Amino acid sequence: MRLVATRKAEQNKAVADPWTVVHFSAGLAIGLMGIPLRWTLPLAAGYELVEQLLERKRFGQELFNTSGPEKLGNALLDVGAFTAGHRLGEAWNATGDREGDSSPAASRSFEEGAGRRD
């Protein structure tokens, strides 16, 4: 198995392909929104499972424009990339929302009601 896909034909056959960047970016966006990883990680892993099942059928191969299911290493890296992106988003938020303010109150998460107006 290749480490990095360098051509479309290698998609899902290598550990990393362009979709790995998409998974990282999705995790980053969700982390920046403050949605907890414990809510989204099961969804990311579930997506990989559904993708595996779909890509074993002709419909899924046409839907994802691929020749078959991705290798386990690729699916695991995609979930890992999602998690890394999420953690980066959380780390960014922890630096503070307001200029010069890095207090915990300045970086409340989605779960704690950030943006909610009482």
Order of alpha helices (4+ residues) and beta strands (2+ residues): beta-beta-alpha-alpha-alpha-alpha
